[in-house]
Amino acid sequence: MPEWRREIRKALSGAKLNTDAAREEAVVEELAQDLAERYEDLVREGVEETEALRRLRGELREPGFLAGLRPRLEARREPVMPGVEKQERLLAGVQRDVRLGVRLLRANPAFALVAILSLALGIGANTAIFELLDAVLLRTLPVAAPEQLAEVRLNHQGRIGNTVARQQDFSSAQWKEVEKEQQGFSEIAAWSTQGFNLGRGGEARYAKGLWVSGDFFHVLQMQPELGRLLTKSDDYKGCGVQGAVISDGFWQREFGGRVGAIGKTLSLNAQPFQIIGVTPASFSGLEPGFNFDVAVPLCSEPAMQGDQPFTADATTWWLAGIGRLKPGWTAERAAAQLNTVAPGIFAATLPAEYDAAAREKYLRFTFHVLPAGRGVSSPGEGLKTGYKVPLFVLLGISGLVLLIACANLASLMLARASAREREMALRVTLGASRGRLLRQMLAESLLLAVIGAASGAALAQMLGRGLVSFIGNEENPLFLPLSLDWRVLFFTMGLAVFTCLLFGVAPAVQAARCDPGTMMKGGGRGVTSGRQRLMLRRGLIVSQVALSLVLLVAALLFVRTFRNLVLVNAGLQQNGVLVADFDFSPLKIAVAARPQYKRDLLANVRTIPGVEFAAEAVIVPVSGSGWNRFINIPEQEISRKLVDFNAVSDRFFQTLEIPLLAGRDFQQSDTVGSPAVAIVNEKFVREVLGGAYPIGRAFRLRQPGGQPDKIYQIVGLVGDTKYRDVREEFQPIIFLAESQNAEPDPESTLLIRSGENVSSLIASVKEMAQRTNPEMVLNFSVLRTSVLRGLSRERLMATLSGFYGALAAVLAMVGLYGIVSYMVIRRRNEIGIRMAMGADKTSILRMILREAMGLLGAGLAIGIVLVLGAGGVAQAMLYGIKANDAVSLGLAVGALAVAAMCASLIPAARATGVQPAEVLREE
């Protein structure tokens, strides 16, 4: 076959063209590449090689060919700046390489699709998870000098009292003492969260509210976007209804961003607040994931809460503290100073209703101070605490997916290089320089990497938004502004480019150094088919199988954990139960009249058509809320036993289908003036009473304000139920009769069981409330839906790990299919000779499958070791299953074995179709 440069120079030698050697050499290079590409196109279209060569040689000898060269040479005579001609030639060469790369990828769509998808999924998954992790854990608050901010926490293990917000560190009395006694902060502030109803009567429409002390915005050194912010002069005892500051998002949503919003009145829980300012658009709150709509001063809380304000109760924990450290002070030094004055703080705020043991424990509470420059998180409820470990686990899982994707890509590139050995040899034979060959392979590899990285970046944005909506829900949507993280994207892109270049260009380097004649032989295996290359591909497949097994086991563990929680027996009926909150505080009903009003309201709900049962409960089961108290049983020498409480109406147990095992239910005769009664669960009998029969026994409950203990008689026994959430074990629970509460809150939470459609039931309840009093505020939720929403973390882990595990298995099987196919091609001559010597198809099939199963077995063995070694990492996130669960491991091994067998059968079956006569003829 000709060297096209020589043929072109021969044609040029007969033409009298006035040109210099440099310009002529440039045109020769271009024409040689064009002819080589045209030759490949003709052969690909089915033209015989000799006929293709004849056609192209004929073109070189035609007069029109030489005439067409003149304009190309003349165009190169134009004066150019030194070095510009070389740059233009280089640019033109790059453009040609890119065009050819695109054409080759289009000619091999299966390879291109698998390679690009591998890169896109690996890059997209890692970038999306890191964006979420960055937004939750790493991003600093958009305020001045965030590194100076620190939050004050109270170490109050075993405290007694009520929690009414995500913030649970301080009571109002404690905070006032901390603010007065601290020395390490230049400014310090308290804050809390609560939903504020924007409407007046009917179904509630809540704004996300912040209670803030006067120095809150001063601590953050924040300037208003419009108007002014709250200051210390706005927060004083007895301030009543004051001004409110709204967020930029709320301003845009509710007022269209109009300047005239300043001075307007905003109704919050039926109280008129005047808007005095708007916070900057960059500030959405202190807690990652939770933005705010409106901020009001702490001193307004009594005016909004009515006759039972949080600020007046020394055992209501509802505040968090944040401050700006003084120059030279650290969080550790500030904590040490606070603990120095802690005895005085707690002595001054000791709740009067605590007994001797509770007082002793209270006086031993301590403080600790934590950096807050990256935001704060409520213990157990915030994203930073609840999702820290899951997000790092997911980042590790997505990192394994990226490694598998890169290994799969490397295997694909090696397979493609092997398949193109003869093509590269032919290009060298036709005149392509070795440098030209390397540039072309470099362009193809970079093109593949760039397309895959761009697809991964786009996929990351979609995955990120999906993750945020996945974690949040309609009742509690999350606010996490995600941004493309260039650090992770550049790292993963660099890894992808490195993989493409290493395994795409390296074979071309070896091919360029070899003798083209050797590779052009029909039976030649070429340099890329050596033992070293085969061992490398085998190693890649073994690593893919091992990592895939780890991911599949993790996926099965998290999926089974989620299933266990969904199917867990909570001891109560969750389906078909509507939770309806009635807030009748706007009606200003006297405290003495509330018990009767609540009874009448419950009776009206029970008359609604389709309602089977309805009951009131202070604590909705498995809702995350709780209420506990210490009890004493002198007769059994039981003192200070901490027990969970709930206050319910009659028919509560019928409504939730909780079995009544002994005694009686609450009755209409259980009123404020009758003897106090209680119902306990089985766990209470076993753990507190030691298995003794409970009916008729009594316990004492300490009363506030130094009043004598109240004695309750147990009149009923019910089955065990979950209390705060479905993850916990059954706990001792005491149920009190809400009808015996002399000072109930101006609200009722009713549980309504019905076979009716939820929408029609809600409409009926609204109609009843409208008839009763249109000023009542309503809010609805479905018990089962709320329980499932509480499992968002487990649902996220199950879904993503399941997806990544399946993806990893697919990538590994694609790689296994590729290497088995490659082995069949490589051993084609051997197979043909074996069959010529009498080997049947079954023995050939077994030989190929044996090699494939050997790779699978090695990968599974390494994977099992990795699974057992990393088992303890995720144990804390599992429920009802161990990290080294044999069933999950067995299922993962079985799934990979079946998939590997299916992936290997097709190329193995193809090996049995080798014709011995053709192989021997080639030899």
Disulfide bonds with the S-S distance in Angstrom:
Cys239-Cys299 1.88
